Every structure is written in C-alpha cells, then in structure tokens.
Amino acid sequence: MSQFIGQQAPDFTATAVMADGSFNEDFKLSDYRGKYVVLFFYPLDFTFVCPSEIIEFSKKVDEFKTRGAEVIGVSVDSQFSHWAWRNTAINDGGIGEVRFPLVADIKKTISRDYGVLLDDSVALRGTFLIDKDGVIQSMVVNNLPLGRNIDETIRMVDALKHVEDHGEVCPAGWTKGDAAMTPSAEGFAKYLSDNA
C-alpha cells in the first residue's frame, strides 16, 4: 500500500449524495484540486461502527473547512442506500443529514483503485489525505472493527499545512500552535535526548 504515498490520487467519476441531499451523477475527485481532501472509505451503510465515524466527521466538517480541507466519504453502497441512510434519524440507526458528499462505489472500482477493497466485498476503513495538487500525503487503513480518530485526521491536515507553509518536519505528537514542538536542529536533538 505504500506505493500510494507521494503519488497522484486515483481520480474517479461517480454518483454521490451531496451535503444538501441532492444526487450528483458526475461527481469527480479532480474537481477538488486546489483544496486538501480527506477521502475516507467505510464498509457499508446501516452498520455499527460506520455511523460513529461518519457522524463525527460531519460534526467536525467546519474544522476541516477552516483548514481548506474537504471531506468525502465512499462505500460500496448505492446512492439510494446513502440517501436512505442520511434520511434516517440517528436514533433510528441512521446518520442524519451529514455535511459532506457520500460517494456510491457500487462497482467497487474506487475501493479497488485505492487498495482498500477486502475480499472483493467491502472497503476497509481507509483514510487518505490528499494535497492541493492531488497527491496522496498520508494514508491510514484500519480493519473493519477498528474505528478512526477524527481528531487525528485533523491533526494530520494541520501537519501537512505546517510542512507546506514552513518547510519544517513535524515530530511525533506535534500539534498546531505548540511552539515547544516546532522542529529545529536544537529542538529535535532535545526531543531525542528527552525521549531516549
């Protein structure tokens, strides 16, 4: 899977259910060039771990947008399943009106192209951070029962922006605005000695 890092994100055209509930039959990843993209895959609509992740992404969509990042979800379900799940109340097992597109990968080609298709059946929980030029900068893939940490995804967007803006690396535990973690030759040496 490491062959994806530093490579152009596979483009796709598919049908998506948009944040306003409408269908976009010509949804293209390449339309998001110039923005950061968090592209995440999940196994299936109307399952158990997936709603917790999707609802959390939706709650934090403004945090992504303030960073210039767009969130896009993908599963092997149809657009009609996505639409039905969005129109089912959270208390009834739905996800409510999530605030980002859900892409229908009914033919499983997108999941296959990103290397997350499991047994030609469903997608693993893959999260891809794509930069403004369409290059994959980070990917994390979890097995089906392991849910994601959305705050960690936000931290990775911050780290990517920091590297691009300042040309500096981000060590373990780096967080936006943490001056003590701002890399420098002296700071990195101190970090290594303190954590030896």
N, C-alpha and C positions, 0 to 999 in steps of 0.2 A: 504493500500500500504506500510505502514511502515514495514511490515513483510519482505521486501526485504533487508533492511539495515542490514549489517553485515552478510548476507547470501551469499552463493555461487551464482554467476550469472548463471541463467539457460543457459546451453550450447545448441548449435544448430549447425546443418549442413544444409546448403542451397546453392543455386546458387547465386553468386554475380558478379557484373560487377566491375572489378578491376580498379585501377588508370590508368593503361595503356590501358583500353578499352576492355581487354580480359574477357572471361567468366571463372569463377572458379566454377565448378559444385560441388565441395567438400569443400566449404568454412566453416571453423569451428572456432567458437569463442575461443575454447580451444587452438587453435594454437597460440594465442596471450598471453599465460601465460608467465610471466616474464616481461611484459610491462603493463603500465597503458593503459586502454581502455576507450575512450569516445564513448559510444554506444548511438546513438540518433535515435529516431523514428520520422517520419513525416507522414502526412496523405496520400498524393498522389502526383505522378509525374504530371507535367503540370498543377499545381495550382499556386496560387498567393503569399502566404506568404512563402511557402517552398523554392522557388528559392533564396530568400534573405538570408535565413539561410544557405542553402547548399553552396552557393557561398562564403559566409563569412567564413564558416568552411574551405572551400578549400583555400581561401586566407591566412588563418592563420595556415594551416597544419604544416608549418615549426616550428611555435611557440610551437605546441603540440609535434612535434618530438624531439625538443631540450630538452624537459622535459621527454622524454622517453614514450610519450603517442601516441597511435594510435587512429585515428578517424574512426568510422564505422557508416554508415547511413543505416536505414532499413525503408521500407514501404511495403504495401500490394500489390504493383505493381509487374509485372513480370520482369525478367531480360531483356526482349526485350523492355519493356517500359523504364526501366532505361537506356538502351543503346541508345535508340532513343532520350531521353531527353538530355543525355550527348552529343549527336551528333547534337543537335540543338543549333544554336548560341544564346547567351544571348539576343541579340537584337530582336530575333525572338521568345522569350518565353522559351528558353532552359536554361541549366545550364552550358554548355560548358564542357570541359574535367576536371571534378573535380578530385582532387588528393587523393582520398580515396575510399575504396570499398562502393558500394551500394548493399545491400542485398535484394533479392527478397523474400518476405514473402507472396507469393500468397495464401498459405493455411491458413494464419493468425495465425499460431501456435506460432511464436516467439512473436508477439504482445500480444497474449493471455497469454503466459507464463510470460511476464513482466508486466502484468496487465494494459496495455495501450490501449487495443482494445475497441473501442467505438461502442456500439450497434451492435457488430459483423460485423462492416463495415470497418472502417479505424482506424489507430492508432492516439492517441493523441500525442502531442509534448512532448514525454518523453526523458529525458537525464539522462543517468546512468554513473557514474564514477566508474570504476571497478579497483581494485588494482592489483598488480603484481601476487597475489595469487588467482585471480579470484573472490574476494569478493566485493560485492557492498558497496561502502563507501558513495555515495551520489546519490540522485535521485531528479529530479525536473520534474513535469509534468504540462504542460500548456494545456489549452483548445485550440481548433482549431484556433481561430483567433489571438491568442497571440504568437507572435514570440519571440525567445530566444535572450539572450545577450551572444554572443560567448566569449567576454572578461571575463564575469563572470565564464564561464566554464573553461577558462584558469586559472583564479584566484583559482578555486577550486582544480585544479590539483596541483598548487603551494602549496596550504594549505595542501593537503594530503601529498605531499613530505616533507613539513616542519615538520608536525607531526611525520612522519616516521623517518626522519633524526635526529630530536632534541627531540622528546618525549614531545613536548610542544603543548598546545592548541592554537587555532587561534581565537581571538575575532572578533566581528563584525567589518567589514571594513578592516581587516588585508590584507596587500598586501606584496608580496615578497620584501625583502630588506628594509622594513620600520622598522627601529630599534625602533622607538617610540612605535610600535605596538607589539614588541616581548614580549610575555607574561612572567611575573614573578609575584610573590606574591605582590610585591610593585606596579609593573606596573598595575596589574589587579585592585588593590584597588584604585589606582589613576584614572584609567579609569572609574570605577564605580562612584567615587565621582564627577568626571568632567561631567559625563553624567546623574547624578541623576535628 
